[in-house]
Amino acid sequence: MNQNGRRIAIVEGCRTPFARSGSVFSRLSAVELGKVAVRELIARSEIDVEEIDHVVYGTVVQSVKEPNIAREVTLGSGIPATVPAFTVGRACASANQAITSAAEHIALGHADVAIAGGAESLTDIPILFSPEMRNALVRASKARSLADRVRAFAAIRPTHLAPQTPAIAEPTTGLTMGESAEKMAKENGISREDQDRWALRSHELAHAATEDGRLTREIVPTYVPPRYEEVVTADNGIRADTSLEKLSDLKPVFDRRYGSVTAGNASPLTDGGSAVLLMSEEKAKALGYEPLGYIRSYAYAALAPDEQLLQGPAFAVPEALDRAGLTMREMGLVEMHEAFAAQVLSNLQWFASRKFAQERLGRSAPIGIPDEDRINVMGGSIAIGHPFGATGGRITVTLLNEMKRRGEQFGLISVCAAGAMGFAMVVERE
């Protein structure tokens, strides 16, 4: 990122609370959640909106009525209508893609100031008709008489009335994310006990960071429509009362007979939004900002979906570290997206595997794994939640805030994504 002389600063960031789908944000669309995050970002940073050159925003389950969420968020956040905006999608790494796309605009000199992030409402998802019902509705819309409208539905049968909801499954394999996590757990020998232990750790650390204010400082108090009397100030998926005993009592979801992935050691469906302010280093200093940190390097990677779907970080992290000229040992803190405990533990296993390093990466030695007390020190997506399009922004802000508090120089982000993709970024502080 620094080769052309333009260093990219991450100046500020924030997010809405992350709420389990169907709960407190059931009346807020992804666009509305995005507006909440971006408006607060502008207020916290006190940026003059006339300085904003571009907006890039991510989402996964796109609205049919608002397909360019970035533009709607821009227009609804007080940003001038002349500021261009575009939407990106890279599954669970969509906000990361938004951040790196915005960074590339700045690096190329096409912008000095950009807002990036993402939002998702997994409550407000599009429900599709069957092709037969859809075609009948189109015919009826073109009919010129009542009789013709009636005839348009003549071939419709009860089975055609069944709705079709979006599936969290791979089109190429037909396997859901959870089924893929089960496959990884089995092939990598990740035990149920280790998965539950990691999940408990996530909840305990997230609860502690909520209680002492480290997590809530990044959260925008969000008022709930329609009366706007209720205000949400914290993530509602964190379970302070859970235990290994309670987690071990849960039944496997995706392989009920032999499985180990449960609702307790997987991230829940979640609603939320995030936003990050990026600038060139020169612009940030000219405007008097002290950046949270800088982007040192990043990398995207992919493997075959029918292999191990969520192992993309095992390929992306070594590349990002190489591009940064740093090692895993130098990473003061690490934030790994927790789609499933099995996924986190599988990636850590491959980070430490000499066989994987030699056979798949062409490296003489593995990159190694950080000490556990440097990973997800305020919990992760299992406890905090995972709005697909927003998580990358949340992880970035969480990491940089804690690096600042602890005085750490280098940090690492990793995110697995559907389609067997992975993302990694190295950030640094002065």
N, C-alpha and C positions, 0 to 999 in steps of 0.2 A: 504493500500500500504506500510505501514511502519512496519508491524508486523514481517517481517523477517530481519529487520535491514537495508534494502537497500531503501533509500529515492530516489525518482525519480525526477530529475530536468528537467525542461523545460528551455533550455539554450537560444534559439533564434528561431525566426519564421518569415516568410514572405509569400507573395502571389503575384500573378499577379493581375493586375486590373481585376475586374469582369465586363464582357461585355455582353450586351444582345445578345442572339443567333442570328446568321445571320448578325451580325454587324462587328466590326473591327477584330475579331478573327476568321472569317469564314474560313481562310486558315490554321488555327492551330488546330491540333488534340489534344485530351486529353493528349497523350504521350508528344507532344511538349510543351504544357502548363505546364505539370509536370516537364519537364526538365528545363524550365525557372525558376520555383520556386526553385527547388532543387539546381541548379547551383548558384543561388543568395544566398541561405541559406549557402552554403559552403563558398562563398566569404565573406558574412557579418560576419560569425562566425570565419572565418580564421581557420577552423578545418582542420587538416591534414587528408586527405581522407584515409590514412592508419589506422587511429584510428577508422573508421566506421566499426561496426560489423554486422549491419543488416539494411535493408530497408523494411518498410511496407507501402503500399500505397493503397488508396481506390478509387474506381470508381463504378458507377452504371450501365450506359449503356456501356457495354464492347465492345471493338473492336473485330471483328471476326478475324482480321489479327494479332492483338497484345493483346491476352487475358490476359497476365500477365503484366499489365502496370507497376507494381513495378520493374520488371526485366528490361524492356526497359528504364525506367527512370534512373535506376541505371547505366546501360551501357552507356547511353547518357549524363551522368553528371560528368564524370571524376572519378567516384568511381571505385575502383579495381573490376575486373570481378570476383574475388574470394569472394566478399561479397554477401551472399545470400539475396534474396528478394522475397516477396510474396504479392499477391493482396488480399484485403478483400472487402466485400460488405455488408453493413447493411443499404441500402437505403440512406436516407438523413444524416444518422449518420456514413457514411462509413469512413470519415477522423477521426472521434472520435474513431471508432473501430481500425483504424490503429494506433492511438496514444496509446490506452490502450493495444493493442497487443504488440507494441514495448516496452511499460512500463513493461509488464509482462515478456518479455524476459530479461529485465534488472533486475527486481526484483528477478527472479529465478537464476540470475548469469550467464545466457547464453549469455549476451552481456553487455558491459559497455557504448557503444555509439550506438545510432540508429537514423535513420531519418524516419519520418512518415509524412503523409499528404494525399492529394488526388487531383484528377483533373477530370474535366468533360468538354466535348464539346457536348452541345445539339444542335449544328449546324451540327456536323459530326456524325450523327447517322446511324446505319445500317438499310437499307431498305430491307425487306424480300420479296421473291416471295411466291406465293400461293403454297401449297403442290403439286398441279397438275403440275404447271410450274417447280417447283424444281425437281420433279421426271423425267419430260421430259428432262431437262438439264442433269441430271445424265445419263439417257439412251443414250442421244446423245453423251456424253463424252466417252461412252464405245463402241459406234458404230464403225464398221470397214470399212464402206463404206459411200459414200455420200447418197445413197438411204436409208440406215439404219438411218442416222441422220435425214433425212426428215421424215421418218416414226415415229421417236421418238416424233415428235410434232403433229402427226395426230389427237390426241384426244384433243388438246388444243383449248379452246374456248376464246372469248374476255374477259369473266369474269375472266378467270384464269390469265390474264395479269395485273390485278390490284395489285399494291404493298401493302405490309403490313408494317406499321410503328409501332415502339414501342408505347404502350399506357401507360399513367400515370394513371393506373387504378388497382384496386385490383382484382387479379384473383378469389378470393373467393367470392367477392360480385358483381363484375362488375362495381362498382362505381369508378369514377375518384376521385382524391384528392380534386378537387374543389367541386364536389358533396358531398363529405364527409364533407368538411368545411361548406357547406350550411346546412347539417344536424345538425352539431354541433351548428351553429349559431341559428337555430330554436329551438333545444331542450334546449339550455342554455339561450335563451332569449337575445342573443347578437344583439344589434340593428345595423342597417346600419350606423347611425350617429357615434356610438362608433367605428365601424370598420374604417370609413373614418378618424375620428380624430386620431386613432392610426397610420394609414398610413401616414397622413400628418406629424405627429410627427416624424416618421421614416425618411422621406425625409428632414425635416428641420434640424434634428440633424445630419444626414449624410452630408448634405451640409455644415453645420457649421464646422464639423470635417474635411472635405476636405479642406475648406478654410484656417483653422488655422494649417493644416499639421498633425493633430493627426491620421487621417486615411491614408494619403498618405505616412507616414513614414514606414508603413508596406508593401507598394506596390513596386513591381519590375517594373521599366520602361521597357516596352516590345515592341520590334521592330516587325513590321508586315511584313511578307513575301508577295510577292516574292522579292521586291526590298529593303526591310528593311530600307526605308527612313522615314516612318511614325512611331512615337513612341507613345505608349499609356501610360499615367502616372496616370490615375484616372479612377474610376468606371464610366461607361456611362449611368447607369440607374437612377441616382439620379436626381430628378426633383426639381430644386430650384424655378421654376415658378409655382408649383402646389398650390392649395388652397382647402379649404373645398367646395367652390362653384364648382370648376372644378371636384373634386372627386365625388361630389353628382350628377353631370350630367351624369356620366358613367352608362351604362346599366348593369344589372346583366348578368353574363355569363352562369352560370350553371343552374339556375332556372329563366328563363327570365320573368316569370309572378310574382312570389312571392319572388324571391331571393334577397340576399343582398351582395353576394360576387361578386366583380367586378375585372377587370384588375388593377384597382387602389389600391385596398386593399389586393392584393395578390402578392407574389413574382413572378418575371418574369423568363422565361427560360433563362439560363445564361451559359456562358463559362468562365472557369478560373481554376487556380491551386493554391495549398497551400503546405507549407512544414514547419516542426517543427523539431528541433534538441533536442533529449533527451539524458540524461546521468544519471548514478548513481551519487549521491551527491559527493561521494569520488572522482570519476573520474573528475567531473566538477571542484572541488577544486584543484585537482592535476594539471589540465591543466590551472588553473588560471582564470576560468570563474566566473562571477557573474550571476547566473541564474535569468531569469525573474520570476520564481516561481517554486513551487513544487506541484506534484499531492498528495492531501491528501486523497481523496476517489473518487470512481465513482460507478455508478450502471446502469444496463440496466433493462428494464421492458417491459411488453407487455400485451395487452388485446385483446379481440375478435374483429376482423376487422369489424364485422357487428354491433358493438356497436358505440363508438365514436372514429374514426380511429386515430385522432391526439392528443389523450389525454394521450399518454404514459408518458410524463414528470410528470403528476400528480401522477404517481406511482413511477417513478424513483427518483424524487427529494427528497421525504421524506427518501427513503432508503439511498441515498448518504449522506444526512445530518446526519442521524443516524450513518452511518459508520465513518463519520468525527468527531462525537461527538460534533457537532455544531448545531445551530438553524438558521432559516432563518433570524432572527433579527441580527445575527452576520455577515451576508454577506454584505460586503461593496459595491460590485457591482455585478450585475446579467446580464448575456447575454443569452437571449432566442431567439432561431432561429425563425424567422417570416416566416413560410410558408404562412400563411394567418393571417390577423388581427383577424379573428374570432377564429383561433386556439390559438393565444396568450391569448386573453381575456377569452376564455373558460378555459384554464389551470389555469390562475390566479384566476378565479372564484372557481375552484375546490380546489386550494391551501387554499382558505379562508373558504371552506365549512365544517362545523362541521358534517353535515350529511354524506358527502363523507368520511371524516376521520373516522367516527365511523363505517359506514356500509361497506366500501370497503377496508379500510386500517387497521381496528381494533385498531384505535388510539382514545384516549379520547378527543383529541382536534386537530384542523387543524394546519398545519405548518405555516399558515399565508402568507401574501404577503408583499414583500418589498415595500418601497415607490417608486412611479413611477419615481422619479428623480434618482433612482439607477439602473433602468432597461434600457438596450440598450442605453446608454448615448451618443453613436455616431451613432444612427440609427441602423437599422437591415436589414434583408434580403429583406424586401419589397422594400427598396430603393437601397441598395448596390447590391443586386442580390443573386442568389442561384444556383451556379453550384453544382449539387447534391453531387458529391464526394469530393468537396473541402471545403464546407461551415464549417464543423467541425474544420478544421485547421484555417480558418479565424477567427471564433469566439474565439478560444483559444488564438490566438495571440492578437486580439483586446482587449480582457479582460485583459490579463496580462500586456500589454503596458499601459493601462489606470490605472490599479491598481498601477503600479510603479509610474506613474506620480502623482497620488493623494495620494500615501502613504498608500493605503489600505492593510490590512493583508489577508482578505479572500474574495474569489469570487466564484460565482456559474455559471455553464454553464448548459443549458438544450436544448435538441434537440428532436423534434418529427420526426418520420420516417414512411415511408410506411410499410404496414404489421401490423399497430397498435403497433409499438414499440416506446420506449422512452429511452433517455439517459440523465444522469446528472453527472456532475463532480464538485467536490469542489477542488479549487486550493488555495495555500497559498504562501505568501511572508514572508521573514524573517524581 
